[in-house]
Amino acid sequence: MRKLVSLLILSLLLNLTATVNILDDDSASWLVSYIDENPKSTYDSAYYISNLTINNTISHYSYRVAGSPGEKAVADWLENILSEWGFNVVIEEFDFISWDIYSGPKIQVFWDDNTSETFRVYPEHYSYGFNENITVQIVYLPLPRYFRYDPLPDKIKEKWYNINTSGKIVLVGREVMFNNDWAAMYFDKISFEKPIAILYTWMTENFSSYPRFHSSTGGRKYVVYRDLKLPTAWIDSTLARDIMRRIDNNETVFGQLMIPINESWGNKIENIVFTIPGRDKSKQLLITAHYDSVMTPALCDNGAGVAGVLELAQVFLKAYKENVYVPPINLTFVLFTAEEAGLIGSAMYVYQHLNELDSIVGVVNIDSIGSYVLSVSWSDVVMRTPAGESIHPEDIAEEICFDLDVPIILEPPMISSDHASFLYPKQVGLLIANWWPEITIDLSTTERRPAIMFSSQPYIPWQNLDSYRGWIHTPYDNATSTATFDWVNPTRLETQVKVIGLTILDILTHFEPVSPSGKNIDPVLVISFIGVLVVILIVFIKFRKRAI
């Protein structure tokens, strides 16, 4: 009997120490091969999200701005496809604005020769609406020929002084916001001489070749715009030049602006949460992206990021179901809404999960991937292993990129996307309080968590990187740009998702239980081992009793 017990124990010990899961080329190959099964799947998902966004029948004219019909349509699609894959999808709702441009925004321009023309306008993100059937004069505030960071020249200041903006539609160069001195003078002027609407164009030669650019919450991020409830929209550059030319020729130009918006408070918007359970369910790694947009098709920002999360979720789920890989801790995937509104979706997630923050070992956020160079922002709150050792995901990603010959840039942490709600919760809370006083989120004492972001560069047109351009927040952030500019092409996008997936897999190895010999142990096997020992002990006791 003693020999039998000894043999059983020895067999279990050999089994136990043989079950290791150390990340090396072989143990990670399943992830790469699963992604390679459909090399265009990530891009196809981003493409579908982008097409939903620009379908006027579904999204009207508000794209997928949080609180719009387009955003709701994308959320419904995400929930359905995740449920079809077999995820238990959890919807976490909160109150926000309902914002719907229900009909085509336009301006009818009346020229001095008693003719008029009607043109499309492109409202800013969360612009106020304008439905009044009134005709008012259009004036413009000139800028220098070239953008610079110097104060406005005296000659242009004098022109501004002689232009009265009260009760008028004001045409201004969007570059005015990029120079603090120009912006201060601009806001002072319209604060005292209250216009009824703002029209944007590019006025300097530095920016004149770029498409329109929509900033996050651009329609009401500025206090003056909110105080005056100013409608704000872009017009095409040809129309802007025509208006300025005629005014310079002493013509008087009038306009009738229509930005038909239905807006109300108390609309429910939602974060979408789904999980792959790990062996240790007391800890979780978050993998996140935002699915809302500014006023663009937003294939890259952030259709590509959402598609990347979908790809990784499907791959890890497949491995889990086929018993190829079971994560040591929970993988919690979160698709946030209202990132472009000021990180509201992620901040609300933090606020609603304050009691669970200690379980979050780290956050991997994906935003605007697919451009020419992968970018990783590191965290100034370091991820820690159960043994207290430091994990530096940016170094892991850099090594993987070196092996795969993928260009990469490491960046310092910034408040630039949803990872910041975990990394800098207090600052994000203050940002939301400034932009959206209707929302109450108290993150003033919230503990910071490690969080990194995967992005890509360049991402905006004037960010010059080896003559390449990026196009987020512009109308060029669409599927056509893939062919025209070779931007966010399917192969590059899929490769960057592989890097992110391999980085996540490496992070997870640091949370595998470790035996005294240094080998990783499956806790399920440990429980089985203990159970078998108990059975052997019971049998041994009974055997001894009979012997006695």
C-alpha positions, -999 to +999 in steps of 0.1 A: +000+000+000+028+024+009+045+018-025+011+025-043+007+058-024+043+068-031+038+061-068+006+081-070+022+111-053+053+109-074+031+107-106+011+138-095+043+158-087+058+150-121+025+161-137+024+192-116+059+205-124+056+195-160+025+218-165+042+251-174+031+280-195+061+302-201+058+326-230+082+317-258+079+315-296+061+282-295+036+290-267+026+323-284+022+309-319-015+301-315-023+338-312-005+347-344-020+317-363-056+325-351-052+361-363-038+349-396-069+328-402-086+359-416-059+385-423-085+412-431-109+407-402-097+436-382-100+460-411-133+446-422-148+454-387-134+490-388-148+494-423-183+482-412-183+506-382-172+535-405-199+527-430-226+526-404-214+560-392-219+577-426-252+561-435-275+591-433-306+568-431-293+553-399-270+580-384-286+611-399-259+638-400-243+634-366-220+605-374-215+584-342-212+612-317-220+599-282-258+604-278-266+603-315-285+577-335-252+566-352-236+559-319-266+538-308-266+519-341-229+509-336-235+500-300-263+477-310-241+460-337-213+455-312-237+439-287-252+416-313-219+404-327-204+398-293-234+378-282-233+358-314-197+349-306-208+336-272-199+364-248-220+374-219-223+411-227-230+435-198-244+469-207-235+497-182-257+527-188-255+563-176-272+596-184-259+619-211-269+643-238-291+632-268-277+650-298-292+644-333-286+665-365-318+652-381-316+670-414-288+683-437-272+714-422-268+742-447-264+779-453-280+800-479-257+828-489-271+860-504-247+880-527-247+917-535-260+910-570-294+898-556-285+861-562-282+834-536-267+799-533-271+771-508-241+752-494-236+723-471-221+732-437-203+707-413-212+714-376-186+709-349-187+681-324-216+690-300-223+723-317-255+741-306-283+740-332-297+770-352-332+766-365-342+803-368-353+814-402-334+847-402-310+863-426-280+881-411-247+897-423-215+876-426-182+891-415-148+876-413-118+881-390-086+880-410-054+863-400-018+866-411-008+850-443+014+824-424+006+808-391+031+817-364+032+819-326+037+857-325+010+881-315-013+894-342+003+922-363-010+957-355-024+960-390-046+929-385-055+940-349-068+973-364-089+954-389-104+933-361-111+965-341-131+979-371-152+948-375-183+946-354-194+910-348-225+917-328-255+898-341-236+886-372-223+853-385-185+853-380-161+835-404-127+828-387-096+807-394-096+776-372-058+783-367-069+811-343-071+784-316-035+773-321-020+806-309-028+816-273-025+853-281-048+851-311-073+829-292-074+853-262-081+883-285-107+863-304-126+852-273-125+887-258-140+901-290-169+877-294-176+879-257-183+916-259-196+917-295-219+887-294-223+870-328-251+845-335-229+818-352-193+809-360-181+795-394-146+779-396-122+777-425-084+775-428-070+810-435-032+806-434-010+790-461+004+766-435-030+750-431-048+758-463-041+724-480-056+704-451-092+692-449-115+705-421-105+693-386-131+686-359-118+688-323-132+668-294-163+686-280-153+715-303-188+729-304-189+737-266-154+731-251-148+768-250-166+788-222-177+816-246-193+791-270-212+776-241-222+809-225-235+823-258-248+789-271-230+796-304-237+773-333-203+764-349-197+748-382-171+744-410-177+756-446-159+745-477-127+764-485-140+776-519-170+792-503-149+808-476-125+823-501-155+836-521-170+853-491-137+869-481-130+881-516-164+897-519-161+914-485-127+927-494-143+942-525-167+961-502-197+938-509-221+930-481-227+893-478-257+878-459-265+843-448-293+822-435-279+793-414-297+761-406-283+735-382-313+714-373-304+697-340-326+679-315-309+680-281-320+670-246-305+657-214-311+624-198-305+601-227-290+567-218-257+559-234-236+528-226-203+511-220-201+476-233-183+451-210-175+414-216-151+390-200-130+359-205-126+343-171-092+335-158-081+309-133-077+336-106-109+356-108-098+381-081-076+400-106-083+414-141-065+430-170-086+455-189-084+458-227-103+488-239-112+511-268-139+538-275-165+534-302-178+570-304-165+595-329-162+632-337-180+645-369-161+622-393-164+586-406-137+578-380-124+545-395-091+550-376-103+570-346-116+547-333-131+521-356-097+505-359-092+504-321-126+488-315-119+463-343-086+455-326-104+448-294-129+426-312-101+407-329-083+400-297-114+391-278-124+366-305-089+351-306-086+347-268-122+333-267-114+307-294-082+297-275-103+295-242-130+274-258-106+250-275-085+247-242-055+261-260-050+289-235-068+298-203-056+332-189-043+333-154-065+363-145-097+377-160-095+394-193-121+422-191-129+439-224-146+473-223-158+494-253-163+529-240-187+556-253-182+593-251-144+594-252-145+623-277-168+641-253-140+643-227-132+607-216-167+605-200-174+568-207-141+556-192-144+580-163-179+568-156-166+532-157-140+541-131-167+558-110-191+529-112-164+504-103-146+522-075-149+491-053-132+470-079-102+491-088-078+471-067-085+441-088-073+458-120-037+449-125-035+472-156-053+487-185-043+483-222-062+509-242-063+509-280-070+542-299-063+551-335-041+522-346-032+514-382-011+544-392+025+540-402+043+537-369+029+519-338+030+541-307+030+530-271+025+555-242+041+541-210+025+543-176+041+563-147+022+539-124+040+506-128+023+473-133+034+448-105+035+411-104+020+392-074+056+390-062+060+428-065+082+429-095+078+456-121+062+450-156+070+475-184+046+467-213+063+493-235+096+474-233+078+442-241+061+458-271+093+473-283+111+439-282+082+422-300+083+450-327+120+444-331+114+407-337+086+414-362+103+443-379+075+467-369+083+504-364+075+517-330+077+549-309+076+550-271+058+581-257+053+595-222+019+593-206-006+619-215-043+627-209-051+618-245-075+588-244-095+565-221-064+550-203-061+585-186-093+579-166-074+551-148-040+568-148-050+603-139-086+600-125-085+633-106-074+654-136-100+637-158-127+644-133-118+681-133-118+682-171-154+667-172-166+692-146-153+721-167-168+708-200-200+692-187-213+707-155-244+686-158-223+655-149-213+646-114-183+623-112-162+626-081-128+610-088-108+634-065-096+606-042-096+577-066-065+555-066-045+556-098-041+523-118-014+513-143-026+521-178-009+523-213-022+532-247-014+517-281-019+542-309-001+550-341+017+579-358+013+602-376-024+608-367-031+644-377-022+662-410+004+687-396+022+660-376+050+654-401+067+620-399+089+612-428+066+630-452+036+608-441+003+623-429-024+612-405-060+620-409-080+615-377-107+641-369-108+649-406-132+637-433-102+617-447-105+593-418-125+569-440-122+537-460-113+556-492-082+570-476-069+534-472-064+533-510-057+570-516-031+575-489-021+540-480-033+549-445-047+522-421-042+495-446-054+460-437-019+444-434-004+471-412-035+472-390-035+434-385+002+434-377-002+460-351-030+440-335-006+410-333+019+431-315-007+442-290-019+407-285+016+393-280+022+421-255-009+412-236+001+375-236+035+384-222+020+406-195-003+377-185+027+353-180+037+374-150+005+364-133+009+327-137+014+309-103+050+299-099+063+267-082+094+268-060+114+255-089+104+286-109+080+267-132+045+280-137+018+259-121-018+256-131-039+262-100-066+238-112-040+211-111-030+221-076-066+217-064-068+183-082-036+173-065-049+182-031-082+164-038-063+132-048-042+134-017-073+136+004-088+105-013-055+086-009-054+096+028-090+084+033-082+051+016-050+047+036-068+053+069-094+027+060-067+003+050-049+008+083-081+003+103-088-030+085-052-041+091-056-034+128 
